[in-house]
Amino acid sequence: MDKQQLTERDICSKYITPAVIQSGWDLHTQIREEITFTKGRIIVRGKLHTRGETKRADYILYYKPNIPIAVIEAKDNKHNMGDGMQQALHYAETLDIPFVFSSNGDGFLMHDRTGQSTQIECELGLDAFPTPDKLWQSYCAWRGIANEQARSTVAEPYFDDGSGKQARYYQVNAVNRVIEAIAKGQQRILLVMATGTGKTYTAFQIIWRLWKSKAKKRILYLADRNILIDQTKTNDFKPFGQAMTKITNREVNKAFEIYLSLYQAVTGNEEDRNIYKQFSPDFFDLIVIDECHRGSAAADSAWREILEYFSTATQIGLTATPKETRDVSNIDYFGKPVYTYSLKQGIEDGFLAPYKVVRIDIDRDLQGWRPEKGKLDKHGNLIEDRIYNQKDFDRTLVLEKRTELVAQKITEFLKATDPYAKTIVFCEDIDHAERMRQALTNLNPERIKENRKYVMKITGDDAEGKAELDNFIDPESRYPVIATTSKLMTTGVDAQTCKLVVLDQRIQSMTEFKQIIGRGTRINEDYDKYWFTIMDFKKATELFADENFDGAPVQIYEPKPGEPPVPPDEPEDVSGNQPPKIPEPPLPPLPHGERRIKYVVGDVTVYVVAERVQYYGNDGKLMTESLKDYTRKTVRREYTSLDQFLRRWTNAEKKQAIIDELRQQGILLEALAEEVGKAIGKDCDAFDLICHVAFDQPPLSRRERAEQVKKRNYFTKYGAEARRVLEALLDKYADTGIENIESMNVLQLDPLSGMGTPLEIVQAFGGKAQYQAALFELEQLLYDTAA
């Protein structure tokens, strides 16, 4: 057997896998092959999307399930032993794996990322692959996991419900980093994970492993929203069963092991309401604080009191947005994060939804408004004589026509896209949320007639509205469609199908901005939710220019006056960055007992003066480009000349491979074919589309290419049966393109299926190899006419 003739898969099955098993690795519990660990970035162009390339490791080796310690990248034997090393190292960094191997079937090149070996890289024979125990001992030494008790804690299995659900790679990284830090004695731990990446599930696995290993026996889980506690108890934490309780009615029962609580439920301004003190200071071994940016880090916060009271307990802070200001610091309290999974990385991996931004500027927001002398508002209040601008609107001054204009733009967008797309409108306060509800209701009478809950105000003061929150976040519940809110829905609301987030609230905090963005970043493929849109009326998205923001949008749109708010598929080219925002100071406090007057004015007209959509590219630069522009730029980055592209296309054994590469780079060939086809009146395949769009070549239709081949009498050298097959393949190409005729499945379709079985058809050429050679020659003739 000639080793160099074997495929990569053959090398794996005949050489690599046996060598690893021979070293003591269990095939069923410790070796996993062809592991895809990302989903591929979602690339949005106009109303269409595609997935980018996924990341896939040939082998991941585990000491225990979900404790990965080695990665192997395989190559066929035509490659050198170390040719897969750089790719494997990239995977190892992502997967937090210390031992990296590359193999072509002759042996292994090993790279030790721990720095413990005398040489970083060395070659090993097939019979010298390290044993699981050897790598585990080196792993523990690298991580500083010294004693057996610590190693036992680190090796404690994950919870497995038997459903086959696997933790995502970054969740595994996060859980293992936290467990290892605790096993080494670290008492305060910060874990940063973007909204929508499964912080609660990650927290559950951390708690489960510590609880099962008996490293931590009594655990308190704190959050500041009731919905967060209830979602946690009924969903991710459900396996704790009877060992778990929720602290309610300010009552303490010390018979449980897992306690869930609102921090408000165990604290108060008066000493007798601080019921957490009914527990002894050493009662809890572990405290987990969800959304810890929301106050627990402030030295004078109620959460801080609890943390200091239970100071002997290990404390874990979970957040999507660590708060770092002069007065409040998560890092100052918890220390630097043991692991961070950012919004940017989540979008890049395809686990989080990218988004477009529609920016809408209103004249009064930009130019301000000054009342004429002595002007009274609707309620007879004398309006203070000064210039009112964006920071005043809906806080100290209400322009009713402005509210109506915002509602009108929201309605226009939904009518033009999907009237039932779940939408959250963030308002300045509860009063603003109610006025926005009324305006949206009046603009959508047909939808309200269908169901009065089409628009609902969901705020902390409204019991009926709060009761509809579960229905809003339930993908299977159509109503409510639009939720107007102020603060209630900024965090912890798992709105998987939210497709439109409207910002009519001034947002000066990067922490709050990221939390609001997070309402839409979850993907739900079952409900066609792959990206979402932010409609910004208050310039909040200027925070994208902040260096601390780590996940720029794919598109920003600022329509001109009179244009619809829906981003066009082909906006004009624009580039540039917005300056960072200077935070506005809060409104000054009022003297004791006084109530702030909010002026309401109904006779001031307002207009839209600017709207814009822009894409952010992979390089993070702001740009607006069409599908044709994107295709041209992407192709020419890969192929610097037409000749280079033609050589690659001509030499490719299967054109499908090139087509797949183009798709993985975000080139939507179907959409491009529709766009170009309308412009030139021809049905072109991928080859002509690329040559035309990227290199300005005149395109031929598939039918024209097929006819040119027929004129060459190419088929005469074959027998009658083979000629019939080739003629049918040529017609198939003219009808559907090159991709279909390259697949052997085409032989099972009409009219080819009427010529015999696939085996009989290829025998007309003398066998499968001869059939494939004839097909390759046919393809060469098809595209030879373009050169």
C-alpha positions in Angstrom: 0.0 0.0 0.0 1.4 3.4 -1.1 1.0 5.6 2.0 1.1 8.8 -0.1 -2.0 7.7 -2.0 -4.1 7.5 1.2 -6.5 10.3 2.0 -6.3 12.3 5.3 -9.2 10.2 6.7 -7.3 7.0 5.8 -4.2 8.3 7.6 -6.4 9.0 10.7 -8.0 5.6 10.8 -5.0 3.5 9.9 -2.2 5.3 11.7 -3.1 8.1 14.0 -6.1 6.6 15.9 -4.4 3.2 16.5 -1.3 5.0 17.8 -3.3 7.1 20.3 -5.3 4.1 21.4 -2.1 2.1 21.9 -0.9 4.7 24.3 -3.9 4.1 26.6 -6.5 6.5 25.4 -10.1 5.2 25.5 -11.7 5.5 22.0 -15.2 6.0 23.4 -14.6 8.4 26.3 -11.3 10.2 25.7 -11.0 10.5 21.9 -13.3 12.7 19.7 -12.7 13.2 16.0 -13.7 15.9 13.6 -15.1 18.2 16.2 -16.7 21.4 14.9 -16.5 23.9 17.8 -17.8 27.1 16.2 -20.9 27.7 14.1 -19.5 30.1 11.5 -20.0 33.9 11.6 -23.3 35.1 10.3 -22.6 37.4 7.3 -25.5 39.8 6.5 -25.9 41.5 3.1 -29.2 43.3 2.6 -32.0 41.0 3.6 -29.9 37.8 3.1 -27.4 36.0 5.3 -25.0 33.1 5.1 -22.7 31.4 7.5 -18.9 31.8 7.3 -16.4 29.0 7.8 -16.6 26.9 10.9 -13.6 25.7 12.9 -13.0 22.0 13.1 -10.4 20.0 14.9 -9.4 16.6 13.6 -8.9 15.2 17.2 -9.5 16.5 20.7 -8.3 14.3 23.5 -9.9 14.5 27.0 -8.7 13.3 30.3 -12.3 13.3 31.4 -15.4 14.4 29.4 -15.2 18.2 29.0 -11.6 18.4 30.2 -9.7 18.7 27.0 -5.9 18.4 27.2 -4.6 17.7 23.7 -5.5 18.5 20.1 -4.2 16.7 17.0 -4.3 18.1 13.5 -3.9 15.5 10.8 -2.6 15.8 7.2 -2.3 13.2 4.4 1.2 11.7 3.8 2.0 14.1 1.0 2.5 16.7 3.7 5.3 17.0 6.2 4.7 15.8 9.8 4.5 19.4 11.1 2.4 21.0 8.4 -0.7 21.0 10.6 1.0 22.6 13.6 0.2 26.3 13.0 -3.5 25.4 12.5 -3.5 23.2 15.6 -1.9 25.9 17.7 -4.6 28.3 16.7 -7.2 25.8 17.8 -5.3 25.1 21.0 -5.3 28.8 22.0 -9.1 29.0 21.3 -9.9 25.8 23.2 -7.5 26.5 26.1 -5.5 23.2 25.4 -1.9 22.9 26.4 -0.6 19.9 24.3 -0.6 20.2 20.5 0.2 17.6 17.9 0.5 17.4 14.1 0.8 14.2 12.2 1.0 12.9 8.6 0.9 9.2 9.7 4.7 8.8 10.0 4.8 10.1 13.6 3.9 13.1 15.6 5.3 16.6 16.1 4.5 17.7 19.6 4.3 21.3 20.9 4.2 21.8 24.6 2.5 25.1 25.4 3.1 24.7 29.2 6.8 25.4 28.9 7.7 22.5 31.1 9.5 20.4 28.4 13.2 21.0 27.7 12.2 21.6 24.1 9.0 23.3 23.1 8.6 21.1 20.0 9.9 17.5 19.4 9.2 14.6 17.0 7.7 11.4 18.4 7.3 8.0 16.8 3.9 6.5 16.3 4.7 4.2 19.3 5.7 7.1 21.6 2.5 9.1 21.9 2.1 10.3 25.5 -0.3 8.4 27.8 -3.4 10.1 29.4 -1.8 10.0 32.9 1.4 11.6 31.6 -0.3 14.5 30.0 -2.7 14.9 33.0 0.2 15.1 35.4 1.9 17.7 33.2 -1.4 19.6 32.9 -1.9 19.8 36.7 1.6 20.9 37.2 1.1 23.6 34.6 -2.1 24.8 36.2 -0.7 24.7 39.7 -3.1 22.0 40.9 -0.8 20.4 43.4 -2.7 18.1 45.8 -5.0 15.2 45.3 -8.0 16.9 46.7 -7.7 19.7 44.3 -7.2 17.3 41.4 -10.3 15.4 42.4 -12.3 18.6 42.4 -11.0 19.6 38.9 -11.7 16.1 37.5 -15.3 16.1 38.9 -17.7 15.2 35.9 -20.1 17.8 34.4 -23.8 17.2 34.8 -25.1 15.1 31.9 -28.9 14.7 31.5 -28.4 12.0 28.8 -29.8 14.2 26.0 -26.5 14.5 24.3 -26.3 18.3 25.0 -22.7 19.5 24.9 -21.4 22.6 26.5 -19.9 25.0 23.9 -16.1 25.3 23.9 -16.1 28.7 25.6 -18.4 27.4 28.3 -16.1 24.5 29.0 -13.1 27.0 29.1 -15.0 29.2 31.6 -16.2 26.3 33.8 -12.7 24.7 33.9 -10.9 28.0 34.6 -13.2 28.8 37.6 -13.1 25.3 39.0 -9.3 25.3 38.8 -9.0 28.7 40.4 -11.2 27.6 43.3 -9.3 24.3 43.6 -6.1 26.4 44.0 -7.7 28.4 46.8 -8.7 31.6 45.0 -11.6 33.2 47.0 -12.8 36.0 44.6 -13.4 35.2 41.0 -14.7 37.3 38.1 -16.1 35.6 34.9 -17.0 37.8 31.9 -19.3 36.4 29.3 -21.3 38.3 26.7 -25.0 38.4 27.0 -26.6 35.4 25.2 -23.7 33.1 25.7 -25.2 31.0 28.5 -23.8 32.5 31.7 -26.5 30.8 33.8 -25.8 27.4 32.3 -22.1 27.9 32.9 -22.8 28.9 36.5 -24.9 25.8 36.9 -22.1 23.5 35.7 -19.6 25.3 38.0 -21.9 24.9 41.0 -22.8 21.3 40.1 -19.2 20.1 40.0 -18.2 21.9 43.2 -21.3 20.6 45.0 -21.0 17.0 43.7 -17.3 16.9 44.6 -18.2 18.3 48.1 -15.7 21.1 47.7 -18.7 23.4 48.3 -21.7 22.2 50.3 -24.0 25.2 50.8 -24.3 27.7 48.0 -26.1 31.1 47.6 -27.0 32.4 44.1 -27.9 36.1 44.0 -29.5 38.2 41.3 -31.4 41.5 41.3 -34.4 40.6 39.1 -37.1 38.2 40.1 -37.4 37.0 36.5 -33.7 36.0 36.6 -34.2 33.9 39.7 -37.3 32.3 38.4 -35.8 31.5 34.9 -32.7 30.1 36.7 -34.7 27.9 39.1 -37.0 26.4 36.4 -34.5 26.0 33.6 -30.8 25.6 34.1 -30.8 24.8 37.8 -33.7 22.3 37.6 -31.4 19.3 38.2 -30.7 20.4 41.8 -34.3 19.4 42.6 -35.2 19.1 46.3 -31.8 20.4 47.4 -32.7 23.9 46.1 -34.9 26.6 47.4 -35.8 30.2 46.6 -35.8 32.6 49.5 -39.2 34.3 49.5 -41.4 36.3 52.0 -38.2 37.1 53.9 -38.2 33.6 55.5 -35.1 31.5 56.1 -35.1 27.7 56.0 -31.7 26.3 56.7 -32.5 22.7 55.6 -31.5 23.3 51.9 -28.1 23.3 50.2 -28.7 25.5 47.1 -30.3 28.9 47.8 -31.5 31.3 45.1 -32.4 34.8 46.2 -32.9 38.4 45.1 -30.5 40.5 47.0 -33.5 42.8 47.9 -35.2 39.8 49.5 -32.5 39.4 52.1 -31.4 43.1 52.7 -33.1 46.3 53.7 -32.6 49.8 55.1 -33.6 48.6 58.6 -31.5 46.1 60.5 -34.5 43.7 61.1 -34.9 43.4 57.3 -31.3 42.2 56.8 -32.4 38.5 57.1 -29.2 37.2 55.6 -27.8 37.7 59.1 -30.0 34.9 60.3 -27.4 32.7 58.6 -24.1 32.4 60.4 -21.2 34.2 58.5 -19.7 30.8 57.7 -23.0 29.1 56.6 -22.3 29.4 52.8 -19.2 28.0 51.2 -19.9 29.6 47.8 -21.8 32.7 46.7 -22.4 33.3 43.0 -23.5 36.9 42.0 -25.2 37.1 38.6 -25.0 40.4 36.7 -22.5 41.6 39.2 -22.0 44.9 37.4 -25.4 46.1 38.6 -24.2 47.2 42.0 -22.3 44.5 43.9 -19.0 46.0 43.2 -19.8 49.4 44.8 -18.4 49.7 48.2 -21.7 51.1 49.6 -24.1 48.7 47.8 -26.4 46.2 49.5 -24.7 43.3 47.7 -21.4 44.4 49.1 -22.8 44.1 52.6 -23.8 40.5 51.9 -20.4 39.7 50.4 -18.6 41.2 53.3 -20.8 39.4 55.9 -20.1 36.0 54.2 -16.4 36.9 53.6 -15.2 33.4 54.3 -17.2 32.0 51.3 -15.7 31.8 47.8 -17.4 34.5 45.7 -17.9 34.4 42.0 -19.1 37.4 40.0 -20.7 36.9 36.6 -21.2 39.7 34.2 -21.4 40.5 30.5 -20.0 44.0 31.2 -17.6 44.5 34.0 -18.1 48.0 35.5 -15.0 50.0 35.8 -15.5 53.6 37.0 -13.9 55.9 39.6 -16.5 54.8 42.2 -17.4 51.2 41.1 -15.0 48.5 40.1 -15.7 44.8 39.6 -12.0 44.1 39.1 -11.0 46.0 42.2 -13.3 43.7 44.2 -13.1 40.3 42.4 -9.7 40.6 40.6 -9.0 40.3 36.9 -11.4 37.9 35.1 -10.3 34.3 35.0 -11.9 34.0 31.6 -13.5 36.4 29.1 -15.8 35.6 26.2 -16.6 38.8 24.4 -19.5 40.0 22.3 -17.1 40.4 19.4 -15.8 36.8 19.7 -19.4 35.5 20.1 -20.4 37.1 16.8 -17.2 36.0 15.1 -17.8 32.4 16.2 -21.4 32.5 15.0 -23.0 32.0 18.4 -24.3 35.5 18.6 -26.3 37.5 16.1 -24.7 40.5 14.3 -26.8 43.6 13.8 -27.5 46.6 11.6 -28.0 50.1 12.9 -30.6 52.6 11.6 -29.6 56.0 12.9 -32.3 58.7 12.7 -31.6 62.3 13.6 -34.6 64.6 14.4 -34.2 68.3 13.8 -35.1 69.4 17.3 -32.7 67.0 18.8 -29.8 68.5 16.8 -30.9 72.1 16.7 -32.6 72.4 20.0 -35.9 74.3 20.8 -36.5 77.5 22.7 -40.0 78.5 23.8 -41.2 81.9 23.0 -41.4 84.2 26.0 -44.3 83.4 28.3 -45.2 80.1 26.6 -47.3 77.7 28.6 -47.3 73.9 28.2 -50.5 71.8 27.8 -51.1 71.8 31.5 -50.7 75.6 32.0 -47.2 75.5 33.3 -44.9 78.3 32.4 -42.0 76.8 30.4 -38.6 78.0 31.6 -37.0 80.2 29.0 -33.9 78.4 27.8 -32.8 76.1 24.9 -34.0 72.5 25.2 -32.1 69.8 23.4 -31.8 66.0 23.2 -30.7 65.6 26.8 -34.0 67.3 27.9 -36.5 65.6 25.6 -38.8 63.2 27.5 -36.9 63.9 30.7 -37.8 67.6 31.4 -39.7 68.4 28.2 -42.1 66.4 26.2 -42.6 67.2 22.5 -45.6 65.1 21.7 -45.0 65.3 17.9 -41.5 63.9 18.5 -43.0 60.9 20.2 -45.4 60.4 17.3 -42.6 60.7 14.8 -40.5 58.0 16.5 -43.6 55.7 16.7 -44.2 56.4 13.0 -40.7 55.4 12.0 -40.9 52.2 14.1 -44.3 51.4 12.4 -42.9 52.0 8.9 -40.0 49.7 9.6 -42.1 46.9 10.9 -44.6 47.2 8.0 -41.8 47.1 5.5 -40.1 44.1 7.0 -42.2 41.9 9.4 -45.2 43.4 11.4 -44.8 40.7 13.9 -41.1 41.0 14.6 -40.6 41.2 18.4 -39.5 44.8 19.2 -38.3 46.5 22.4 -38.5 50.2 22.6 -36.3 51.7 25.3 -37.7 55.0 26.6 -36.4 57.6 29.1 -38.8 56.7 31.9 -42.1 55.0 32.6 -44.1 58.1 31.5 -42.3 58.1 28.2 -42.9 54.4 27.8 -46.7 54.9 28.3 -46.8 57.8 25.8 -44.9 55.6 23.3 -47.4 52.8 23.8 -50.2 55.1 23.1 -48.6 56.5 19.9 -47.8 53.0 18.6 -51.3 51.8 19.4 -52.8 54.7 17.4 -50.6 54.0 14.4 -51.4 50.3 14.3 -55.2 50.1 14.5 -55.5 46.9 12.4 -53.0 45.0 14.5 -54.6 46.2 17.7 -57.9 45.0 16.3 -56.4 41.6 15.9 -55.1 41.6 19.5 -55.0 44.4 22.0 -51.7 43.2 23.3 -49.9 43.9 20.0 -48.3 46.8 21.9 -47.7 46.6 25.7 -45.9 48.8 28.2 -43.7 46.4 30.2 -42.3 48.4 33.2 -41.8 47.8 36.9 -44.9 49.7 37.9 -47.4 47.9 35.6 -48.6 44.5 36.9 -50.4 43.7 33.7 -47.5 44.6 31.6 -45.0 42.6 33.7 -47.4 39.7 33.4 -46.9 39.7 29.7 -43.1 39.6 29.8 -43.0 35.8 29.7 -45.2 35.9 26.6 -43.0 38.5 25.0 -39.9 36.3 25.4 -41.7 33.1 24.4 -40.8 32.4 20.8 -44.1 30.5 20.3 -46.2 33.4 21.6 -47.0 36.0 18.9 -48.2 38.7 21.3 -47.0 41.1 22.6 -45.1 42.1 19.5 -43.9 45.6 20.7 -42.8 46.2 24.3 -42.2 49.7 25.5 -40.0 49.9 28.5 -37.5 52.0 30.4 -35.2 49.9 32.6 -37.0 46.7 33.3 -35.8 44.9 30.1 -32.3 46.2 29.9 -30.8 43.0 31.5 -31.5 39.4 32.0 -34.5 39.1 29.6 -33.9 36.2 27.3 -35.7 37.6 24.2 -34.4 35.1 21.6 -36.6 36.3 18.8 -36.2 40.0 19.3 -35.4 41.5 15.9 -35.7 45.2 16.5 -34.3 47.2 19.4 -35.3 50.9 19.4 -33.2 53.4 21.4 -35.2 56.5 22.3 -33.3 56.7 25.6 -30.0 58.5 26.2 -27.4 55.9 27.1 -24.1 57.2 28.4 -22.9 54.1 30.1 -21.0 51.5 28.1 -22.2 48.8 30.6 -25.8 49.7 30.0 -25.3 50.0 26.2 -23.9 46.5 26.0 -26.7 45.1 28.1 -29.3 46.7 25.8 -27.5 45.4 22.7 -27.6 42.0 24.4 -31.5 41.9 24.2 -31.1 41.1 20.5 -27.9 39.1 20.2 -29.4 35.6 20.7 -29.9 33.5 17.6 -33.0 31.4 17.1 -32.8 29.5 13.7 -36.2 27.9 14.2 -37.8 31.4 14.0 -35.5 32.8 11.3 -33.7 35.0 13.8 -30.1 35.4 12.5 -29.5 39.1 13.0 -31.3 42.1 14.4 -31.6 45.8 13.9 -31.0 48.7 16.3 -33.0 51.9 15.5 -31.2 54.7 17.3 -32.9 58.1 17.8 -30.6 59.4 20.6 -27.1 58.9 19.1 -26.4 56.1 21.6 -24.6 54.1 18.9 -21.9 56.7 18.8 -20.5 54.5 21.6 -19.5 52.1 18.9 -16.5 54.4 18.5 -15.4 53.8 22.1 -12.3 51.7 22.3 -13.9 49.7 25.0 -16.7 48.5 22.7 -15.9 45.1 21.3 -18.6 44.2 18.8 -19.3 46.6 16.0 -22.4 46.4 13.9 -22.5 45.0 10.3 -24.4 48.0 9.0 -25.4 51.5 10.0 -28.1 53.3 8.1 -29.1 57.0 8.2 -32.0 57.6 5.8 -32.5 61.0 4.3 -35.7 62.9 4.9 -38.6 61.1 3.2 -36.7 57.8 2.8 -38.0 54.6 4.5 -36.3 53.5 7.7 -35.5 50.1 6.3 -31.9 49.7 5.3 -31.5 49.3 1.5 -29.7 46.4 0.0 -27.3 48.7 -1.9 -26.6 51.9 0.0 -23.9 54.2 -1.3 -20.3 54.0 -0.2 -19.6 55.8 3.1 -16.7 55.4 5.5 -15.5 57.0 8.7 -15.8 56.8 12.4 -17.9 58.7 14.9 -16.2 60.6 17.8 -16.6 59.1 21.2 -19.4 60.4 23.4 -18.9 62.7 26.3 -21.2 61.6 29.1 -23.9 64.1 30.1 -24.1 64.8 33.8 -27.3 63.6 35.6 -30.1 66.0 36.4 -29.3 68.0 39.6 -31.2 66.9 42.7 -34.3 68.9 43.7 -34.8 70.5 47.1 -36.5 68.1 49.6 -40.2 67.8 49.0 -40.2 69.4 45.5 -41.5 67.5 42.4 -39.8 68.0 39.1 -42.1 69.5 36.4 -42.1 67.8 33.0 -43.3 70.2 30.4 -45.6 68.8 27.8 -45.9 70.6 24.5 -48.1 69.5 21.6 -47.8 72.2 19.0 -44.1 72.0 18.0 -43.4 70.3 14.7 -40.5 67.9 14.3 -38.8 66.4 11.2 -36.3 63.7 10.4 -33.2 65.4 9.0 -30.9 62.4 8.5 -30.9 58.6 8.4 -28.1 56.2 7.6 -27.1 52.5 7.4 -23.5 51.4 7.4 -21.7 48.0 7.6 -18.7 47.2 9.7 -16.3 44.9 8.0 -14.1 42.3 9.5 -11.4 44.9 10.0 -13.7 46.9 12.2 -13.9 49.9 9.8 -17.2 51.6 9.1 -18.3 51.2 5.5 -21.4 50.9 3.4 -21.2 48.7 0.4 -23.4 46.7 -2.0 -23.2 43.0 -2.6 -21.4 43.6 -5.9 -18.8 45.8 -4.1 -18.3 43.3 -1.4 -17.9 40.5 -3.9 -15.4 42.4 -6.0 -13.3 43.4 -3.0 -13.3 39.9 -1.4 -12.4 38.1 -4.6 -9.7 40.5 -5.6 -8.2 40.1 -2.1 -7.9 36.4 -2.8 -7.0 36.5 -6.5 -5.0 39.6 -7.5 -5.6 39.0 -11.3 -8.0 37.4 -13.7 -5.3 35.0 -14.8 -4.8 33.8 -11.2 -8.5 33.1 -10.8 -8.7 31.3 -14.1 -5.7 29.1 -13.2 -7.3 28.2 -9.9 -10.7 27.5 -11.5 -9.2 25.5 -14.4 -7.0 23.3 -12.1 -9.6 22.7 -9.5 -10.7 19.0 -9.6 -14.1 20.1 -8.5 -15.4 23.6 -9.0 -17.7 23.1 -6.0 -14.6 23.5 -3.7 -14.0 27.1 -5.0 -17.7 27.9 -4.8 -17.8 26.7 -1.2 -14.7 28.9 -0.4 -16.5 31.9 -1.8 -19.6 31.2 0.2 -17.6 30.9 3.4 -16.2 34.4 2.8 -19.7 35.8 2.7 -20.3 35.9 -1.0 -24.0 35.2 -1.6 -23.9 33.7 -5.0 -27.7 33.2 -5.3 -28.3 36.8 -4.5 -25.5 37.9 -6.8 -26.9 35.9 -9.6 -30.4 37.4 -9.2 -28.9 41.0 -9.0 -26.6 40.6 -12.0 -29.1 38.5 -14.0 -31.7 41.3 -13.8 -29.1 43.8 -15.0 -27.8 41.9 -18.0 -30.8 39.6 -18.7 -28.7 36.4 -18.5 -28.6 33.3 -16.2 -24.9 33.0 -15.3 -23.1 30.5 -13.2 -20.6 31.2 -10.4 -17.7 31.5 -12.9 -19.2 34.2 -15.0 -20.6 36.1 -12.0 -17.1 36.3 -10.5 -15.3 37.1 -13.7 -17.9 39.8 -14.5 -18.2 41.4 -11.1 -14.6 41.1 -9.9 -12.7 41.5 -13.2 -15.1 43.3 -15.5 -15.3 40.5 -18.0 -18.3 40.3 -20.3 -20.5 37.4 -19.0 -21.9 34.4 -20.9 -25.1 32.7 -19.9 -25.0 29.0 -19.0 -26.9 28.3 -22.2 -24.4 30.2 -24.3 -21.5 28.2 -22.9 -23.3 24.9 -23.5 -24.0 25.8 -27.1 -20.4 26.7 -27.7 -19.3 23.2 -26.5 -21.9 21.5 -28.7 -20.5 23.3 -31.8 -17.0 21.7 -31.2 -18.2 18.2 -31.9 -16.5 17.1 -28.7 -18.8 14.2 -28.2 -17.9 12.3 -31.4 -15.0 10.4 -29.8 -17.4 8.6 -27.4 -19.8 5.8 -28.0 -23.5 6.4 -28.4 -24.5 5.8 -24.8 -21.7 8.0 -23.4 -22.6 10.8 -25.9 -26.2 10.7 -24.6 -25.0 11.0 -21.1 -22.7 14.0 -21.9 -25.4 15.7 -23.8 -27.8 15.3 -20.9 -25.1 16.7 -18.5 -24.6 19.6 -20.7 -28.3 20.4 -20.7 -28.3 20.0 -16.9 -25.5 22.5 -16.7 -27.4 25.0 -18.9 -30.5 24.6 -16.6 -29.0 24.5 -13.1 -25.2 25.2 -13.2 -21.9 23.4 -12.6 -22.5 22.4 -9.0 -25.2 19.9 -9.9 -23.4 18.0 -12.6 -20.3 17.5 -10.5 -22.3 15.4 -8.0 -22.8 11.7 -8.7 -26.4 12.2 -7.5 -27.1 13.8 -10.9 -27.1 10.3 -12.4 -30.3 9.6 -10.4 -32.2 12.5 -11.8 -34.2 12.7 -15.1 -33.3 12.3 -17.9 -30.1 10.5 -16.8 -32.0 8.1 -14.5 -33.8 6.8 -17.6 -30.5 5.7 -19.1 -29.8 3.1 -16.4 -28.4 2.9 -12.9 -25.4 5.1 -11.9 -23.2 2.0 -12.2 -24.5 1.2 -15.7 -24.0 4.8 -16.8 -20.4 5.1 -15.7 -19.6 1.7 -17.4 -20.5 3.3 -20.7 -17.3 5.3 -20.2 -15.3 2.3 -19.1 -15.7 2.9 -15.3 -16.0 5.6 -12.7 -12.5 7.0 -13.2 -13.1 7.4 -17.0 -16.5 9.0 -16.3 -14.9 11.5 -14.0 -12.1 12.2 -16.5 -14.7 12.8 -19.2 -16.7 15.2 -16.9 -13.5 17.1 -16.1 -12.7 17.5 -19.8 -16.3 18.7 -20.4 -15.8 21.4 -17.7 -12.5 22.5 -19.3 -14.3 23.0 -22.6 -17.1 24.9 -20.9 -14.8 27.4 -19.4 -12.1 27.5 -22.1 -14.3 29.9 -24.1 -13.9 32.5 -21.4 -10.1 32.7 -21.5 
